[in-house]
Amino acid sequence: GKSAFVKAFAIIQFKNGVKQIFIDPDAEYVELAHNLGGAVINLGGGGNTRINPLEIRPAPKDDEKELNRLYIDEGNGMGDLALHIKTLEIFFSMYLPDLTMIQKSLLKKTIIELYRQFDITWETDAAKLSHTDFPIFSDLHKLLKQRLEESGGDKDYRELVELLTDISEGSDSFIWNGHTTLDTEADIIVLNTKALQTTPDAVKRTQYFNILTWCWEQMSNNRGERVLLVCDEAYLMIDPQVPQSLAFLRNVEKRSRKYESALAIISHSVVDFLAPEIKMYGQALLDIPCYKILMGCDGKNLQETKDLYNLTDAEQELLESKRRGHALFLVGSKRLHVNFEIPAYKFAYMGKAGGR
């Protein structure tokens, strides 16, 4: 009943004027978007639509006009470039997890120099720039080659040049090398990532993080617009080796209400969020939501769910029965057994990919 509920909920929110963005790894929401007049965008590398990771997205301002901070360790008064460098640190940690500390330092130094060549400094207001004002990965690769020549063949620069060949001119360049072309004013936006499922885990998780940073910009850049981000199969965004990515998602969840936005986390299993390396972020991600809907499960997933939410024997039995349309609904301290009944006209909007 998970897909059916999410789609029925999306239809209600659409009628209420809420802008919705779906990160869709199984192309389950494509027909729903078409039926509601929305936009379907392929971000799996099979089309011409890209989100340039080197494009600096403006940090939203809070009520006191200070920069919003989505990270654990940044200081006060950081500008757009300084915040984005932290985003890129996570990006490269996910994409190239075996980089040494020296290579990370050289890469960071080169990136800052690259921005300077494009007249982007620590004081630059990214909101005043267009997509084409930012460098792309082929620009970074070219600069690294120059530094390699100037260093007389330094081993670390040589390895960086080799490691970034794929993202600048190889198979991964179709996903990331190019200026951002994702621009849409649709009220329903499906970011189709199905093509990503055949890529290596490092590429998959890195692109999900890249997509998430774009989504946060949409959620936070206009306080007058209500935006709902739906992360289906959210476990795909988790990388135990790079817990900062999950910390970013957790902080988006914590701050979204301040910007009239909301985040929906959908997953088959809570176990993926509770691995020892990421539990401090994953558990928070499952605890924070105002509304929790628990559907049928068993085995280790049921045990983890029971421990996480302090389920009674009756509540555990409800989940174990796995009855379609039945769920345990947690709202604050209240716990309700609910049975979702969806009218036929809503099913007509849903399409055939799940939710039947």
Backbone hydrogen bonds in HBPLUS format (Angstrom, degrees):
<---DONOR---> <-ACCEPTOR-->    atom                        ^
c    i                          cat <-CA-CA->   ^        H-A-AA   ^      H-
h    n   atom  resd res      DA  || num        DHA   H-A  angle D-A-AA Bond
n    s   type  num  typ     dist DA aas  dist angle  dist       angle   num
A0005-PHE N   A0001-GLY O   2.98 MM   4  6.07 163.2  2.01 153.3 157.8     1
A0006-VAL N   A0002-LYS O   3.02 MM   4  6.26 168.5  2.03 156.1 159.2     2
A0007-LYS N   A0003-SER O   2.99 MM   4  6.15 165.8  2.01 152.8 156.3     3
A0008-ALA N   A0004-ALA O   2.96 MM   4  6.09 159.7  2.00 148.1 154.2     4
A0009-PHE N   A0005-PHE O   2.83 MM   4  6.00 159.1  1.87 154.2 160.3     5
A0010-ALA N   A0006-VAL O   2.88 MM   4  6.09 147.5  1.98 142.1 151.5     6
A0011-ILE N   A0007-LYS O   3.04 MM   4  6.33 150.2  2.13 146.1 152.8     7
A0012-ILE N   A0008-ALA O   3.19 MM   4  6.52 154.8  2.26 144.9 151.0     8
A0013-GLN N   A0009-PHE O   2.97 MM   4  6.27 163.1  1.99 152.4 156.8     9
A0014-PHE N   A0010-ALA O   2.85 MM   4  6.01 150.9  1.93 145.7 154.1    10
A0015-LYS N   A0011-ILE O   3.07 MM   4  6.32 155.7  2.13 145.3 150.7    11
A0016-ASN N   A0012-ILE O   3.07 MM   4  6.37 133.2  2.30 138.3 151.6    12
A0018-VAL N   A0013-GLN O   3.00 MM   5  5.38 168.9  2.02 153.5 150.4    13
A0017-GLY N   A0014-PHE O   3.10 MM   3  5.25 162.6  2.13 107.4 111.2    14
A0019-LYS N   A0226-ARG O   3.01 MM 207  6.15 153.5  2.08 159.3 153.0    15
A0228-LEU N   A0019-LYS O   2.76 MM 209  6.20 155.8  1.82 158.5 166.9    16
A0020-GLN N   A0187-ASP O   2.77 MM 167  6.11 165.6  1.79 158.5 161.2    17
A0189-ILE N   A0020-GLN O   2.83 MM 169  6.18 161.3  1.87 159.5 165.9    18
A0021-ILE N   A0228-LEU O   2.87 MM 207  6.26 160.4  1.90 160.2 164.1    19
A0230-VAL N   A0021-ILE O   2.77 MM 209  6.09 169.6  1.78 168.4 171.3    20
A0022-PHE N   A0189-ILE O   2.77 MM 167  6.19 163.3  1.80 164.4 169.9    21
A0191-LEU N   A0022-PHE O   2.77 MM 169  5.89 170.6  1.77 169.8 172.7    22
A0023-ILE N   A0230-VAL O   2.92 MM 207  6.22 170.8  1.93 170.0 170.7    23
A0232-ASP N   A0023-ILE O   3.35 MM 209  6.10 153.0  2.43 150.7 157.1    24
A0024-ASP N   A0191-LEU O   3.05 MM 167  5.82 166.3  2.07 142.4 146.5    25
A0193-THR N   A0024-ASP O   2.98 MM 169  5.83 167.8  2.00 132.7 136.7    26
A0033-ALA N   A0029-TYR O   2.98 MM   4  6.18 158.8  2.03 149.5 154.5    27
A0034-HIS N   A0030-VAL O   3.03 MM   4  6.35 163.5  2.06 152.9 157.2    28
A0035-ASN N   A0031-GLU O   2.88 MM   4  6.04 160.9  1.92 151.2 156.3    29
A0036-LEU N   A0032-LEU O   3.04 MM   4  6.22 132.1  2.27 141.2 153.4    30
A0036-LEU N   A0033-ALA O   3.18 MM   3  5.17 134.1  2.40  95.9 108.4    31
A0038-GLY N   A0033-ALA O   2.63 MM   5  4.57 164.2  1.65 151.0 145.5    32
A0037-GLY N   A0034-HIS O   3.18 MM   3  5.11 163.7  2.21 104.1 107.5    33
A0039-ALA N   A0188-ILE O   2.77 MM 149  6.21 158.5  1.82 167.1 168.6    34
A0190-VAL N   A0039-ALA O   2.83 MM 151  6.23 168.1  1.85 164.3 168.5    35
A0041-ILE N   A0190-VAL O   2.81 MM 149  6.10 172.7  1.82 172.6 173.8    36
A0192-ASN N   A0041-ILE O   2.71 MM 151  5.75 141.0  1.86 145.2 157.0    37
A0043-LEU N   A0192-ASN O   2.96 MM 149  5.90 165.9  1.98 146.7 151.2    38
A0181-THR N   A0050-ARG O   3.03 MM 131  5.44 157.6  2.08 138.0 142.6    39
A0055-GLU N   A0052-ASN O   2.99 MM   3  5.44 165.0  2.01 116.7 121.4    40
A0068-ASN N   A0060-PRO O   2.87 MM   8  5.53 152.7  1.95 172.8 169.8    41
A0062-ASP N   A0066-GLU O   3.11 MM   4  5.77 164.2  2.14 159.7 163.2    42
A0065-LYS N   A0062-ASP O   2.90 MM   3  5.25 158.0  1.95 120.1 121.9    43
A0083-LEU N   A0079-GLY O   3.11 MM   4  6.36 160.4  2.15 154.3 159.5    44
A0084-HIS N   A0080-ASP O   2.93 MM   4  6.10 153.0  2.00 146.2 154.5    45
A0085-ILE N   A0081-LEU O   2.88 MM   4  6.12 147.6  1.98 152.9 161.0    46
A0086-LYS N   A0083-LEU O   3.17 MM   3  5.36 126.9  2.46  97.7 110.5    47
A0087-THR N   A0083-LEU O   3.25 MM   4  6.70 146.3  2.37 138.9 148.1    48
A0087-THR N   A0084-HIS O   2.98 MM   3  4.83 114.5  2.42  91.3 107.9    49
A0088-LEU N   A0084-HIS O   2.88 MM   4  6.25 155.7  1.93 153.7 159.9    50
A0089-GLU N   A0085-ILE O   2.96 MM   4  6.22 140.7  2.12 140.1 150.8    51
A0090-ILE N   A0086-LYS O   3.24 MM   4  6.58 153.4  2.32 144.6 149.7    52
A0091-PHE N   A0087-THR O   2.95 MM   4  6.24 160.8  1.98 147.8 153.9    53
A0092-PHE N   A0088-LEU O   2.93 MM   4  6.08 171.8  1.94 154.6 154.4    54
A0093-SER N   A0089-GLU O   3.06 MM   4  6.10 144.8  2.19 136.3 146.4    55
A0094-MET N   A0090-ILE O   3.02 MM   4  6.24 143.5  2.15 150.3 158.8    56
A0095-TYR N   A0091-PHE O   2.96 MM   4  6.20 158.8  2.00 149.1 155.8    57
A0096-LEU N   A0092-PHE O   2.79 MM   4  5.45 161.0  1.83 138.6 145.2    58
A0099-LEU N   A0096-LEU O   3.31 MM   3  6.00 164.1  2.33 125.8 125.2    59
A0104-LYS N   A0100-THR O   2.92 MM   4  6.19 157.2  1.97 151.7 158.2    60
A0105-SER N   A0101-MET O   2.97 MM   4  6.16 154.0  2.04 143.1 150.2    61
A0106-LEU N   A0102-ILE O   2.91 MM   4  6.21 158.8  1.96 152.4 158.0    62
A0107-LEU N   A0103-GLN O   2.86 MM   4  5.98 157.6  1.91 147.4 154.0    63
A0108-LYS N   A0104-LYS O   2.92 MM   4  6.07 161.4  1.95 147.4 152.4    64
A0109-LYS N   A0105-SER O   2.98 MM   4  6.15 161.3  2.02 146.7 152.0    65
A0110-THR N   A0106-LEU O   2.94 MM   4  6.12 156.1  2.00 144.9 151.4    66
A0111-ILE N   A0107-LEU O   2.92 MM   4  6.13 155.5  1.98 149.8 156.4    67
A0112-ILE N   A0108-LYS O   3.04 MM   4  6.28 162.6  2.07 153.0 156.7    68
A0113-GLU N   A0109-LYS O   3.08 MM   4  6.31 154.9  2.15 143.0 150.1    69
A0114-LEU N   A0110-THR O   2.83 MM   4  6.07 148.2  1.93 144.4 153.9    70
A0115-TYR N   A0111-ILE O   2.97 MM   4  6.30 159.4  2.01 153.7 157.6    71
A0116-ARG N   A0112-ILE O   3.09 MM   4  6.34 151.8  2.17 141.4 149.4    72
A0117-GLN N   A0113-GLU O   3.02 MM   4  6.38 145.7  2.15 145.1 153.9    73
A0117-GLN N   A0114-LEU O   3.06 MM   3  5.11 119.9  2.44  95.7 110.5    74
A0118-PHE N   A0114-LEU O   3.24 MM   4  6.63 131.9  2.48 139.1 151.8    75
A0118-PHE N   A0115-TYR O   2.95 MM   3  5.04 133.8  2.17  97.9 111.4    76
A0120-ILE N   A0115-TYR O   2.84 MM   5  5.02 158.9  1.88 141.1 141.3    77
A0119-ASP N   A0116-ARG O   2.94 MM   3  4.87 151.6  2.02 110.9 111.1    78
A0124-THR N   A0121-THR O   3.16 MM   3  5.29 158.3  2.21 106.0 112.6    79
A0128-LYS N   A0125-ASP O   3.08 MM   3  5.88 164.4  2.11 122.7 127.0    80
A0129-LEU N   A0126-ALA O   3.09 MM   3  5.41 167.7  2.11 114.9 118.3    81
A0133-ASP N   A0130-SER O   3.04 MM   3  5.41 162.8  2.07 114.0 119.3    82
A0134-PHE N   A0131-HIS O   3.47 MM   3  6.18 170.6  2.48 117.0 118.9    83
A0139-ASP N   A0136-ILE O   3.02 MM   3  5.45 131.7  2.26 108.5 121.0    84
A0140-LEU N   A0136-ILE O   3.26 MM   4  6.70 151.1  2.35 145.0 153.3    85
A0141-HIS N   A0137-PHE O   2.84 MM   4  6.07 159.9  1.88 151.1 156.5    86
A0142-LYS N   A0138-SER O   3.01 MM   4  6.09 154.6  2.08 138.3 144.8    87
A0143-LEU N   A0139-ASP O   3.10 MM   4  6.34 156.4  2.16 145.0 150.7    88
A0144-LEU N   A0140-LEU O   2.95 MM   4  6.21 154.3  2.02 149.7 157.0    89
A0145-LYS N   A0141-HIS O   3.01 MM   4  6.28 151.0  2.10 145.8 153.3    90
A0146-GLN N   A0142-LYS O   3.12 MM   4  6.46 149.5  2.22 142.5 150.5    91
A0147-ARG N   A0143-LEU O   2.98 MM   4  6.32 156.1  2.04 148.6 154.8    92
A0148-LEU N   A0144-LEU O   2.89 MM   4  6.12 143.1  2.03 142.6 153.2    93
A0149-GLU N   A0145-LYS O   3.05 MM   4  6.36 157.6  2.10 148.7 153.1    94
A0150-GLU N   A0146-GLN O   2.97 MM   4  6.22 163.8  2.00 151.5 156.2    95
A0151-SER N   A0147-ARG O   2.96 MM   4  6.00 137.8  2.14 136.4 146.9    96
A0153-GLY N   A0148-LEU O   3.07 MM   5  5.38 164.8  2.09 166.0 161.3    97
A0152-GLY N   A0149-GLU O   3.13 MM   3  5.31 158.7  2.18 104.9 111.4    98
A0158-ARG N   A0154-ASP O   2.94 MM   4  6.14 157.0  1.99 153.4 160.9    99
A0159-GLU N   A0155-LYS O   2.97 MM   4  6.22 156.4  2.03 149.5 155.1   100
A0160-LEU N   A0156-ASP O   2.98 MM   4  6.20 154.9  2.05 145.3 152.5   101
A0161-VAL N   A0157-TYR O   2.95 MM   4  6.18 158.0  2.00 150.8 156.1   102
A0162-GLU N   A0158-ARG O   3.09 MM   4  6.36 157.3  2.15 144.8 150.6   103
A0163-LEU N   A0159-GLU O   2.82 MM   4  6.00 164.2  1.84 153.1 157.7   104
A0164-LEU N   A0160-LEU O   2.99 MM   4  6.05 144.1  2.12 146.0 153.9   105
A0165-THR N   A0162-GLU O   3.27 MM   3  5.31 164.0  2.30 104.1 108.6   106
A0168-SER N   A0164-LEU O   3.22 MM   4  6.27 134.0  2.45 137.0 147.8   107
A0168-SER N   A0165-THR O   3.25 MM   3  5.27 134.4  2.47  95.6 107.8   108
A0169-GLU N   A0165-THR O   2.85 MM   4  5.85 157.0  1.90 156.9 161.7   109
A0170-GLY N   A0166-ASP O   2.93 MM   4  3.87 133.0  2.16 102.4 112.6   110
A0173-SER N   A0170-GLY O   3.12 MM   3  5.44 149.2  2.22 106.2 115.5   111
A0175-ILE N   A0172-ASP O   3.06 MM   3  5.45 149.5  2.15 107.2 116.1   112
A0176-TRP N   A0172-ASP O   3.23 MM   4  6.58 157.7  2.28 150.5 156.4   113
A0177-ASN N   A0173-SER O   2.90 MM   4  4.59 143.0  2.04 115.4 126.9   114
A0196-LEU N   A0193-THR O   2.95 MM   3  5.40 146.5  2.07 111.0 121.2   115
A0197-GLN N   A0194-LYS O   3.08 MM   3  5.69 159.1  2.13 117.0 122.7   116
A0199-THR N   A0196-LEU O   2.94 MM   3  5.31 165.5  1.96 118.3 122.7   117
A0203-VAL N   A0200-PRO O   3.09 MM   3  5.44 118.8  2.48 106.5 120.3   118
A0204-LYS N   A0200-PRO O   2.99 MM   4  6.25 165.8  2.01 158.8 163.4   119
A0205-ARG N   A0201-ASP O   2.91 MM   4  6.03 177.3  1.91 158.2 158.5   120
A0206-THR N   A0202-ALA O   3.09 MM   4  6.03 151.4  2.17 137.2 145.6   121
A0207-GLN N   A0203-VAL O   2.98 MM   4  6.12 159.1  2.02 149.5 154.3   122
A0208-TYR N   A0204-LYS O   3.04 MM   4  6.32 154.8  2.10 147.7 155.1   123
A0209-PHE N   A0205-ARG O   3.04 MM   4  6.26 154.3  2.11 142.7 149.1   124
A0210-ASN N   A0206-THR O   2.96 MM   4  6.22 155.7  2.02 144.6 151.7   125
A0211-ILE N   A0207-GLN O   2.83 MM   4  6.05 157.5  1.88 151.3 156.8   126
A0212-LEU N   A0208-TYR O   2.91 MM   4  6.10 154.6  1.98 144.1 151.4   127
A0213-THR N   A0209-PHE O   3.06 MM   4  6.38 150.6  2.15 150.0 156.3   128
A0214-TRP N   A0210-ASN O   3.34 MM   4  6.68 151.3  2.43 141.5 148.5   129
A0214-TRP N   A0211-ILE O   3.09 MM   3  5.19 118.6  2.48  97.2 112.1   130
A0215-CYS N   A0211-ILE O   2.90 MM   4  6.24 156.6  1.96 152.0 159.3   131
A0216-TRP N   A0212-LEU O   2.92 MM   4  6.17 153.5  1.99 149.4 155.8   132
A0217-GLU N   A0213-THR O   3.32 MM   4  6.56 148.2  2.43 136.8 144.1   133
A0218-GLN N   A0214-TRP O   3.22 MM   4  6.66 152.3  2.30 146.1 153.1   134
A0219-MET N   A0215-CYS O   2.96 MM   4  6.26 145.9  2.08 147.6 157.8   135
A0220-SER N   A0216-TRP O   3.01 MM   4  6.08 138.7  2.19 145.8 155.2   136
A0221-ASN N   A0217-GLU O   3.08 MM   4  5.76 132.0  2.32 149.9 155.1   137
A0225-GLU N   A0222-ASN O   3.11 MM   3  5.63 169.3  2.12 118.7 121.9   138
A0262-ALA N   A0227-VAL O   2.84 MM  35  6.36 141.1  1.99 156.3 164.6   139
A0229-LEU N   A0262-ALA O   2.90 MM  33  6.26 167.8  1.91 155.6 156.4   140
A0264-ALA N   A0229-LEU O   2.80 MM  35  6.15 162.5  1.83 166.2 168.5   141
A0231-CYS N   A0264-ALA O   2.89 MM  33  6.06 174.7  1.89 171.6 170.9   142
A0266-ILE N   A0231-CYS O   3.07 MM  35  6.01 158.2  2.12 159.6 153.9   143
A0236-LEU N   A0233-GLU O   3.07 MM   3  6.14 170.3  2.08 131.8 133.7   144
A0234-ALA N   A0266-ILE O   2.88 MM  32  5.81 169.6  1.90 163.0 164.8   145
A0237-MET N   A0234-ALA O   2.98 MM   3  5.62 163.7  2.01 119.0 124.2   146
A0238-ILE N   A0235-TYR O   3.09 MM   3  5.38 165.8  2.11 113.2 116.7   147
A0242-VAL N   A0239-ASP O   2.86 MM   3  5.33 149.3  1.96 115.2 124.8   148
A0245-SER N   A0242-VAL O   3.18 MM   3  6.16 159.8  2.23 128.0 130.7   149
A0246-LEU N   A0243-PRO O   3.09 MM   3  5.37 121.9  2.44 103.6 116.8   150
A0247-ALA N   A0243-PRO O   2.98 MM   4  6.30 149.8  2.07 147.7 157.4   151
A0248-PHE N   A0244-GLN O   2.90 MM   4  6.11 147.6  2.00 143.4 150.7   152
A0249-LEU N   A0245-SER O   3.19 MM   4  6.52 157.1  2.25 141.0 146.1   153
A0250-ARG N   A0246-LEU O   2.85 MM   4  6.10 158.8  1.89 149.1 155.2   154
A0251-ASN N   A0247-ALA O   2.94 MM   4  6.13 156.4  1.99 146.8 152.7   155
A0252-VAL N   A0248-PHE O   2.93 MM   4  6.22 146.2  2.05 147.2 156.9   156
A0253-GLU N   A0249-LEU O   3.04 MM   4  6.31 156.6  2.10 146.6 152.6   157
A0254-LYS N   A0250-ARG O   2.94 MM   4  6.27 149.2  2.04 144.1 153.1   158
A0255-ARG N   A0251-ASN O   3.01 MM   4  6.09 151.2  2.10 143.3 149.5   159
A0256-SER N   A0252-VAL O   2.94 MM   4  5.70 131.3  2.18 147.2 157.0   160
A0258-LYS N   A0255-ARG O   3.05 MM   3  5.59 135.5  2.25 113.2 124.5   161
A0259-TYR N   A0256-SER O   2.92 MM   3  5.42 151.3  2.00 113.2 122.1   162
A0261-SER N   A0256-SER O   3.00 MM   5  4.91 155.8  2.06 140.4 137.4   163
A0260-GLU N   A0257-ARG O   3.14 MM   3  5.05 155.7  2.20 114.1 110.5   164
A0273-PHE N   A0270-VAL O   3.00 MM   3  5.51 145.5  2.13 111.9 121.6   165
A0274-LEU N   A0271-VAL O   3.01 MM   3  5.28 162.6  2.04 113.0 118.7   166
A0278-ILE N   A0275-ALA O   2.95 MM   3  5.62 147.2  2.06 123.1 131.9   167
A0279-LYS N   A0275-ALA O   2.89 MM   4  5.51 118.9  2.27 156.8 169.7   168
A0281-TYR N   A0278-ILE O   2.96 MM   3  5.59 142.9  2.10 118.1 128.0   169
A0282-GLY N   A0278-ILE O   2.77 MM   4  5.81 176.9  1.77 162.1 163.2   170
A0283-GLN N   A0279-LYS O   2.88 MM   4  5.45 166.1  1.90 139.8 144.4   171
A0285-LEU N   A0281-TYR O   3.00 MM   4  6.25 148.6  2.10 145.7 154.7   172
A0286-LEU N   A0282-GLY O   3.23 MM   4  6.56 137.2  2.42 139.4 149.7   173
A0286-LEU N   A0283-GLN O   3.10 MM   3  5.16 129.4  2.37  96.1 109.2   174
A0287-ASP N   A0283-GLN O   2.90 MM   4  6.12 133.1  2.12 143.0 157.0   175
A0287-ASP N   A0284-ALA O   3.14 MM   3  4.91 128.3  2.42  90.3 104.4   176
A0288-ILE N   A0284-ALA O   2.96 MM   4  5.88 162.0  2.00 157.6 158.0   177
A0292-LYS N   A0330-LEU O   3.02 MM  38  4.98 157.7  2.07 143.8 148.9   178
A0330-LEU N   A0292-LYS O   2.81 MM  38  4.98 172.1  1.81 156.0 158.5   179
A0294-LEU N   A0328-LEU O   2.90 MM  34  5.07 173.0  1.90 152.0 153.7   180
A0328-LEU N   A0294-LEU O   2.86 MM  34  5.07 164.2  1.89 149.2 152.9   181
A0297-CYS N   A0319-LEU O   3.09 MM  22  5.66 145.2  2.21 117.0 125.8   182
A0302-LEU N   A0298-ASP O   3.15 MM   4  4.56 153.7  2.23 105.5 108.8   183
A0303-GLN N   A0299-GLY O   3.11 MM   4  6.48 156.5  2.16 148.3 155.3   184
A0304-GLU N   A0300-LYS O   2.86 MM   4  6.08 163.7  1.88 153.7 157.5   185
A0305-THR N   A0301-ASN O   2.92 MM   4  6.07 156.0  1.98 144.0 151.2   186
A0306-LYS N   A0302-LEU O   2.83 MM   4  6.01 156.3  1.89 147.6 154.3   187
A0307-ASP N   A0303-GLN O   2.97 MM   4  6.23 162.2  2.01 149.6 153.8   188
A0308-LEU N   A0304-GLU O   2.84 MM   4  5.94 156.2  1.90 146.8 154.2   189
A0309-TYR N   A0305-THR O   3.00 MM   4  6.04 162.3  2.04 150.2 153.6   190
A0310-ASN N   A0306-LYS O   2.84 MM   4  5.39 110.0  2.34 138.2 150.3   191
A0311-LEU N   A0306-LYS O   3.13 MM   5  4.79 150.4  2.23 125.5 133.7   192
A0316-GLN N   A0312-THR O   2.90 MM   4  6.16 157.5  1.95 151.9 158.5   193
A0317-GLU N   A0313-ASP O   2.92 MM   4  6.11 153.5  1.99 143.8 151.2   194
A0318-LEU N   A0314-ALA O   3.01 MM   4  6.27 147.9  2.11 141.6 150.0   195
A0319-LEU N   A0315-GLU O   3.18 MM   4  6.51 160.5  2.22 150.4 153.2   196
A0320-GLU N   A0316-GLN O   2.93 MM   4  6.11 156.2  1.99 149.0 156.5   197
A0321-SER N   A0317-GLU O   2.99 MM   4  6.10 135.6  2.19 142.8 152.5   198
A0322-LYS N   A0319-LEU O   3.29 MM   3  5.62 144.9  2.42 105.0 113.5   199
A0326-HIS N   A0323-ARG O   3.09 MM   3  5.56 162.9  2.12 132.1 135.2   200
A0340-PHE N   A0325-GLY O   2.85 MM  15  5.16 157.6  1.90 153.8 150.5   201
A0327-ALA N   A0338-VAL O   2.97 MM  11  5.44 153.3  2.04 152.1 156.4   202
A0338-VAL N   A0327-ALA O   2.94 MM  11  5.44 165.9  1.96 158.1 161.7   203
A0329-PHE N   A0336-LEU O   2.74 MM   7  5.02 175.0  1.74 159.1 160.4   204
A0336-LEU N   A0329-PHE O   2.86 MM   7  5.02 164.6  1.89 143.7 149.0   205
A0331-VAL N   A0334-LYS O   2.97 MM   3  5.20 161.5  2.00 144.1 150.1   206
A0334-LYS N   A0331-VAL O   2.93 MM   3  5.20 152.4  2.01 137.4 133.8   207
A0346-LYS N   A0343-PRO O   3.15 MM   3  5.78 140.0  2.31 114.3 123.6   208
A0347-PHE N   A0344-ALA O   3.08 MM   3  5.21 119.8  2.46  99.2 113.9   209
A0348-ALA N   A0344-ALA O   3.26 MM   4  6.65 140.1  2.43 145.6 156.2   210
A0349-TYR N   A0346-LYS O   3.01 MM   3  5.36 141.2  2.17 105.4 115.9   211
A0350-MET N   A0347-PHE O   3.10 MM   3  5.04 132.3  2.34  94.9 108.0   212
A0354-GLY N   A0352-LYS O   3.13 MM   2  5.88 122.5  2.48 108.5  92.9   213
